[in-house]
Amino acid sequence: MRRSAVVILAAAVLVSSLAWKRRAVERQIEADADETDRYVDMGVTLTVVEMDRERANAMERAGGWLPDVPPVVVVRTHHLGGMLDTWQGEIVGPSVNPRQWRCSPQQAPLILHDDDAPLWSLVQGSEGAGKSTTGAMWLYMRVLEHVGHNREIGVTAPVRARLGHVIKAIGKLWDPKWYRWKERDQSYRFRAGPLVQLVSAHQQSEDAGSPIQGANWVACLSDELQDHHDRNDDIVARGRDAPGGRYKRLCTSTFKDSTEWRDFRDVVAKSPEWRFAKLLGLDSPFQWPRWWATIKAGGITDREWRRRVLAMDVGLEAQLYHCWSRKLEDGSPGNLRPIPLGADDVTAEVLAPYLPRGGVLIGHDPGKRQHVSMFLKAYRFRGERTIRWFVVDEVTTNDATIEKHVAEVMERVRKAWRCNLKSSLDGRPDPYAPQALVRIDPHTRSGDEHPGRDLYAVWRNAGLVARAAAYNPGASDPAVIKRESRFDMMNTLLCDVNGERRLLVACDDQGSYRAQKLVKALESMERDAAGKGEADKKDGNDLSHWPAAVGYALWQIEHPRTMAVNS
């Protein structure tokens, strides 16, 4: 009896299962036959508008209630997308009820991203500029370009929380009928075919690998790229199979005080594959002018105004080398620039009072964790009398003896700068070859704060002319160089009261430079809360050695001149 009951129950379950599958198939057939679900309106009317500033100002002066956004005037209108046939996977007609979007003239070319524009766009935006809105509209345009194909479009952000800003902007603009959202995969599957995949660039561990690897994208939106530009190579590699190599990218960013990010932007600025654009809240037609006036009148500092509202690279608030600027506000070169064609190398002329046939000037700062030497050469630009110093090289030796560091410096002196060469006949020092002059942190007879005479002996035994960075007047005893005096000299050389920049870092035409640690130090070092410079702990993260070495190199020559300029 019990066995027959089990058999009857199993048969009932089987029949029920078959009935369920049959009904599911019938529902799918009915859905496929239902033409009301076959067509999806993916139309958008994108209206480009500008603020009617005359009316906006008049309304503000009149006082009283103001609408959410200022009055605008229409610049032009774009009719995008249309009626999607989900069976055929193509747009088959005009939109019946398009979504209504508005954007500024600055946003429009980024959103549309025509094929004749550079493939990749880097946008530096300020507060209230509409970067997230621009990104959501841009993604829609890329979906339209790949309608009918099961292709993937990527969205990257530094962390998962930042992706929430993208999702929020999408929720305000996209019609839910266009796609199906999968929470587990963090993806939008469009009924038109493409898949929009959201990925955090944060790597959990070395073993886990980059989360961006393995995808295959035809376009990519990168939000706040300044915080994950170290993954740029991974992002680029994801587009290798994009049809015709047309791998479009939109990368939004905000100001970040980072040497590595500045280096990345400099590369972007010189690449034909990139277009650099700014989106400013001040230009937005959707924010009342009174708001910006309120911010400025509210006591915001000039630095924060330029950083937050004008999206400018303003540097640190308590920057130690505050006269450093790799690029001026008008876009012209600052302290980071190539040695111009036609400039005369006058290093030998400038070093003549200290040694004959001077070929390169070296400043050395010994340390407990690393030894640092900076290489400088003097140039006179065509048609000028001013002498300018270019930092052309640096040698850093970590966790090694001074003997090893000196050997590395000598190798660089000979191979890269053709100084202190040996005779090809007998292997002895060539008496006619240019020489390097090494200036070192002045030694003392006691204490560990400065090097002793023995360090000078290592340099001289290697065949290099080594002297203290400063001497007492009329004597051969090394003089103490006060830190603040060295800071003042460096800042004056970087940019004096007349706007003259005489201390420069040499780079090539692509913006690459050898003095990488020096530039990082100049852009990163701050005074502490008490206003002291070089007060950080002297450990492996200490950046003071590189600018200190430059200061030691130039002190004997330039300190008297900078005192005259500042007096």
ZITAZI-V161302 format. One record per residue. N is the residue number from 1. PHI is phi in radians with two decimals (* if undefined). PSI is psi as a letter, one per 30 degrees, with the letter a starting at -180 (999 if undefined). NEAR is the number of other C-alpha atoms within 8 Angstrom. Layout:
N PHI PSI NEAR
N PHI PSI NEAR
This chain:
1 * e 4
2 -1.15 e 5
3 -1.14 e 6
4 -1.13 e 7
5 -1.15 e 8
6 -1.13 e 8
7 -1.09 e 8
8 -1.11 e 8
9 -1.14 e 8
10 -1.11 e 8
11 -1.13 e 8
12 -1.14 e 8
13 -1.12 e 8
14 -1.09 e 8
15 -1.09 e 8
16 -1.10 e 8
17 -1.14 e 8
18 -1.12 e 8
19 -1.13 e 8
20 -1.12 e 8
21 -1.13 e 8
22 -1.12 e 8
23 -1.15 e 8
24 -1.12 e 8
25 -1.11 e 8
26 -1.11 e 8
27 -1.11 e 8
28 -1.18 e 8
29 -1.10 e 8
30 -1.12 e 8
31 -1.14 e 8
32 -1.14 e 9
33 -1.42 f 6
34 -1.42 j 8
35 -1.22 f 7
36 -1.20 f 5
37 -1.71 f 8
38 -1.32 e 10
39 -1.86 k 10
40 -2.21 k 11
41 -1.41 j 12
42 -1.88 g 12
43 -1.43 k 15
44 -2.42 k 13
45 -1.81 j 12
46 -1.71 j 12
47 -1.80 k 13
48 -1.56 k 13
49 -2.26 l 14
50 -2.13 l 12
51 -1.21 k 12
52 -1.45 i 10
53 -1.13 e 7
54 -1.10 e 6
55 -1.19 e 8
56 -1.08 e 13
57 -1.14 e 9
58 -1.14 e 8
59 -1.15 e 9
60 -1.19 e 10
61 -1.14 e 6
62 -1.22 f 6
63 1.31 a 7
64 1.44 a 5
65 -1.23 k 4
66 -2.13 k 8
67 -1.15 l 5
68 -1.07 e 4
69 -2.19 l 9
70 -1.22 l 12
71 -1.18 k 9
72 -2.27 l 9
73 -2.11 k 8
74 -1.42 k 9
75 -1.57 e 9
76 -2.89 l 7
77 -2.32 k 9
78 -2.06 k 7
79 -1.73 j 8
80 -2.02 l 8
81 1.14 b 11
82 2.69 a 15
83 -1.46 k 15
84 -1.63 k 14
85 -1.61 j 12
86 -1.21 f 11
87 -1.29 e 5
88 -1.49 f 6
89 1.21 h 12
90 -2.72 l 10
91 -1.40 k 10
92 -1.99 f 8
93 -3.03 l 7
94 -1.24 l 8
95 -1.21 k 12
96 -1.57 e 8
97 -2.43 i 6
98 -1.21 l 11
99 -1.18 k 9
100 -1.84 j 8
101 -2.05 l 9
102 -2.29 k 8
103 -2.59 l 10
104 -1.56 l 12
105 -1.06 f 10
106 -1.33 e 7
107 -1.35 e 10
108 -0.95 e 10
109 -1.14 f 9
110 -1.25 e 11
111 -1.17 e 11
112 -1.21 e 8
113 0.82 i 8
114 -1.05 l 6
115 -1.14 f 6
116 -1.49 f 4
117 -1.51 l 6
118 -0.95 k 10
119 -1.10 e 12
120 -2.05 k 11
121 -2.13 k 13
122 -1.97 j 13
123 -1.90 k 12
124 -1.80 j 13
125 -2.04 l 15
126 -1.78 a 14
127 -1.17 k 8
128 1.30 g 8
129 -1.54 f 12
130 1.50 h 8
131 -1.14 e 9
132 -1.14 e 10
133 -1.09 e 9
134 -1.02 e 11
135 -1.12 e 14
136 -1.14 e 12
137 -1.18 e 10
138 -1.06 e 13
139 -1.08 e 9
140 -1.02 e 8
141 -1.11 e 10
142 -1.24 e 10
143 -1.07 e 11
144 -1.04 e 8
145 -1.19 f 6
146 -2.14 g 10
147 -1.02 k 12
148 1.55 g 10
149 -2.21 k 9
150 -1.48 i 7
151 -1.81 l 10
152 -1.88 k 12
153 -2.09 k 14
154 -1.67 l 13
155 -2.31 k 12
156 -2.06 l 13
157 -2.62 l 15
158 -1.09 e 13
159 -2.45 l 9
160 -1.09 e 10
161 -1.07 e 6
162 -1.20 f 10
163 -1.07 f 14
164 -1.06 e 8
165 -1.16 e 9
166 -1.15 e 12
167 -1.07 e 8
168 -1.11 e 8
169 -1.13 e 11
170 -1.08 e 10
171 -1.06 f 8
172 -1.42 f 6
173 -1.92 e 10
174 -1.47 k 7
175 -1.48 k 9
176 -1.00 f 6
177 -1.22 f 6
178 -1.29 f 12
179 -2.58 l 10
180 -2.16 k 10
181 -1.60 k 8
182 -1.99 j 9
183 -1.09 e 6
184 -1.09 e 4
185 -1.60 f 6
186 0.89 h 10
187 -2.51 l 11
188 -1.93 j 11
189 -1.66 j 12
190 -1.35 k 11
191 -1.17 f 9
192 -1.37 f 13
193 2.20 e 13
194 -1.14 l 16
195 -2.05 k 12
196 -1.80 j 12
197 -1.92 k 12
198 -1.75 k 10
199 -2.37 k 13
200 -1.43 k 12
201 -1.42 f 13
202 -1.17 k 9
203 -1.72 k 9
204 -1.15 e 6
205 -2.81 l 6
206 -1.12 e 6
207 -1.17 e 4
208 -1.23 f 8
209 1.34 l 9
210 -1.26 k 9
211 -1.19 f 11
212 -1.41 f 11
213 -1.13 k 8
214 1.73 f 6
215 -1.38 l 6
216 -2.43 j 9
217 -1.90 l 14
218 -1.87 f 15
219 -2.82 l 13
220 -2.66 k 14
221 -1.80 k 12
222 -1.99 j 12
223 -1.63 k 16
224 0.95 h 12
225 -1.11 f 12
226 -1.02 f 10
227 -1.73 g 6
228 -2.59 h 11
229 -1.18 f 9
230 -1.17 f 5
231 -1.71 g 8
232 -1.05 e 8
233 -1.09 e 7
234 -1.11 e 10
235 -1.14 e 10
236 -1.06 e 8
237 -1.11 f 7
238 -1.21 f 13
239 -1.79 g 13
240 -1.14 f 9
241 -1.81 g 9
242 -1.07 k 11
243 -0.96 k 7
244 1.17 g 4
245 1.25 g 8
246 -1.50 i 8
247 -1.69 j 13
248 -1.39 k 9
249 -2.39 k 11
250 -2.19 k 14
251 -2.11 j 13
252 -1.67 l 14
253 -2.72 l 12
254 -2.21 l 10
255 -1.03 k 11
256 -2.46 k 7
257 -1.44 i 10
258 -2.51 k 8
259 -1.09 e 10
260 -1.10 e 6
261 -1.20 e 11
262 -1.10 e 8
263 -1.06 e 10
264 -1.07 e 9
265 -1.11 e 8
266 -1.11 e 10
267 -1.13 e 10
268 -1.03 e 11
269 -1.09 f 9
270 -1.79 f 7
271 -1.64 k 7
272 -1.21 f 6
273 -1.38 f 7
274 -1.94 k 12
275 -2.14 k 12
276 -1.84 k 10
277 -2.43 l 8
278 -2.02 k 8
279 -2.05 j 14
280 -1.95 k 14
281 -1.05 e 13
282 -1.08 f 10
283 -1.56 f 8
284 -1.23 k 12
285 -1.39 g 12
286 -1.87 g 7
287 -2.24 k 11
288 -1.08 k 10
289 -0.98 e 9
290 -1.03 e 7
291 -1.06 e 8
292 -1.20 e 9
293 -1.11 e 8
294 -1.13 e 8
295 -1.05 e 9
296 -1.17 e 9
297 -1.34 f 7
298 -1.42 g 6
299 1.70 g 6
300 -1.09 k 9
301 -1.23 l 6
302 -1.05 e 6
303 -1.11 e 8
304 -1.20 e 9
305 -1.07 e 11
306 -1.18 e 12
307 -1.32 e 13
308 -1.46 e 10
309 -1.79 e 12
310 -1.68 f 10
311 0.94 h 14
312 -1.75 l 8
313 -1.47 j 9
314 -1.84 f 7
315 1.34 a 8
316 -1.29 l 9
317 -1.21 e 6
318 -1.96 h 8
319 -1.05 k 12
320 -1.18 e 10
321 -1.73 i 11
322 -1.26 f 8
323 -1.54 f 8
324 -1.26 k 12
325 -2.69 j 8
326 -1.23 f 9
327 -2.59 k 10
328 -1.40 l 9
329 -1.11 f 5
330 -1.49 g 4
331 1.59 f 6
332 -1.33 l 7
333 -1.08 k 9
334 -1.83 c 11
335 -1.60 f 13
336 -1.92 j 12
337 -2.79 l 13
338 -1.22 l 9
339 -1.23 j 8
340 -1.19 k 6
341 -1.08 k 4
342 1.55 f 6
343 -1.26 k 10
344 -1.59 k 8
345 -1.35 j 9
346 -1.98 g 10
347 -1.02 e 13
348 -1.08 e 12
349 -1.11 e 7
350 -1.25 e 8
351 -1.53 f 12
352 -0.94 e 10
353 -1.14 f 6
354 -1.93 f 5
355 -2.90 k 8
356 -1.32 l 9
357 0.99 h 11
358 -1.19 k 15
359 -1.94 f 12
360 -2.75 k 14
361 -1.84 k 15
362 -2.13 k 14
363 -1.86 k 16
364 -2.19 k 16
365 -2.17 j 14
366 -1.34 l 11
367 -2.51 l 8
368 -1.39 e 6
369 -1.77 f 9
370 -2.66 k 12
371 -1.80 k 15
372 -2.24 k 15
373 -2.31 k 14
374 -1.96 k 17
375 -1.86 k 12
376 -2.31 k 12
377 -2.35 k 14
378 -1.78 k 12
379 -2.37 k 13
380 -2.08 j 13
381 -1.22 l 12
382 -1.02 k 7
383 1.42 g 4
384 -2.09 l 6
385 -1.80 f 6
386 -1.15 k 6
387 -1.73 k 9
388 -2.08 k 11
389 -1.76 k 11
390 -1.94 k 13
391 -1.39 j 13
392 -1.92 f 14
393 -2.91 l 9
394 -2.62 k 10
395 -2.21 k 9
396 -2.15 k 9
397 -2.07 j 10
398 -1.62 k 7
399 0.82 h 7
400 -2.53 l 10
401 -1.33 l 6
402 -1.14 e 10
403 -1.08 e 7
404 -1.15 e 9
405 -1.10 e 12
406 -1.07 e 11
407 -1.10 e 9
408 -1.15 e 9
409 -1.11 e 10
410 -1.08 e 10
411 -1.07 e 8
412 -1.17 e 9
413 -1.01 e 12
414 -1.40 e 11
415 -1.31 e 7
416 -1.56 e 6
417 -2.09 g 9
418 0.96 h 10
419 -2.00 l 12
420 0.92 h 14
421 -1.32 l 10
422 -1.70 l 8
423 -1.21 k 9
424 -1.29 f 5
425 -1.51 e 4
426 -2.14 g 5
427 1.34 g 7
428 -1.49 l 6
429 -0.98 k 8
430 -1.30 j 9
431 -1.18 f 4
432 -1.81 f 5
433 -1.34 k 10
434 -1.03 l 11
435 -2.06 l 13
436 -1.70 k 14
437 -1.91 k 13
438 -1.83 k 13
439 -1.91 k 14
440 -2.16 k 15
441 -0.79 k 13
442 -0.94 k 13
443 -1.47 l 10
444 -2.26 l 10
445 -1.45 f 6
446 -2.56 l 5
447 1.50 l 6
448 -1.84 g 5
449 -1.23 e 4
450 -2.20 l 9
451 -1.24 l 12
452 -1.70 a 10
453 -1.12 f 9
454 -1.06 e 7
455 -1.17 e 9
456 -1.08 e 11
457 -1.10 e 8
458 -1.10 e 11
459 -1.12 e 12
460 -1.19 e 10
461 -1.13 f 7
462 -1.41 f 9
463 1.70 g 7
464 -1.87 k 13
465 -1.37 j 10
466 -2.16 k 11
467 -2.41 l 9
468 -1.18 l 11
469 -1.22 f 14
470 -2.63 k 12
471 -2.26 l 11
472 -1.18 k 9
473 -0.96 k 4
474 1.20 g 4
475 -2.44 l 6
476 -1.75 g 6
477 -1.44 k 6
478 -1.07 k 12
479 -1.80 l 8
480 -1.35 k 7
481 -1.78 j 8
482 -1.26 k 6
483 -1.01 e 7
484 -1.08 e 7
485 -1.15 e 8
486 -1.18 e 12
487 -1.06 e 10
488 -1.08 e 8
489 -1.08 e 14
490 -1.09 e 11
491 -1.12 e 13
492 -1.15 e 12
493 -1.20 e 12
494 -1.17 e 14
495 -2.94 j 14
496 -1.53 a 11
497 -1.14 f 8
498 -1.64 g 5
499 1.42 g 6
500 -1.44 k 9
501 -1.93 j 12
502 -1.96 f 10
503 -2.00 j 13
504 -2.24 l 13
505 -1.93 k 13
506 -1.31 k 13
507 -2.41 l 14
508 -1.55 a 9
509 -1.17 f 6
510 -1.62 g 8
511 1.57 g 11
512 -1.39 k 8
513 -2.51 l 10
514 -1.48 e 9
515 -1.42 i 12
516 -1.23 e 7
517 -1.17 e 8
518 -1.11 e 10
519 -1.08 e 10
520 -1.06 e 10
521 -1.14 e 12
522 -1.08 e 11
523 -1.59 f 14
524 -2.03 f 11
525 -1.32 k 12
526 -2.20 l 11
527 -1.39 l 13
528 -1.40 a 9
529 -1.08 f 5
530 -1.53 g 5
531 1.51 g 6
532 -1.55 k 8
533 -1.75 l 10
534 0.98 h 8
535 -1.70 f 7
536 -1.24 l 5
537 -1.09 k 5
538 -1.44 i 6
539 -2.15 a 6
540 -1.14 f 6
541 -1.68 g 5
542 -1.19 k 9
543 -1.82 g 10
544 -1.27 f 9
545 -1.09 e 11
546 -1.25 e 14
547 -1.19 e 10
548 -1.10 e 10
549 -1.08 e 16
550 -1.12 e 12
551 -1.07 e 12
552 -1.12 e 16
553 -1.06 e 16
554 -1.70 f 11
555 -0.99 e 12
556 -1.07 e 10
557 -1.52 e 7
558 -1.71 f 9
559 -1.03 e 10
560 -1.06 e 8
561 -1.24 e 8
562 -1.19 e 11
563 -1.10 e 9
564 -1.18 e 7
565 -1.16 e 8
566 -1.41 f 7
567 -1.43 999 4
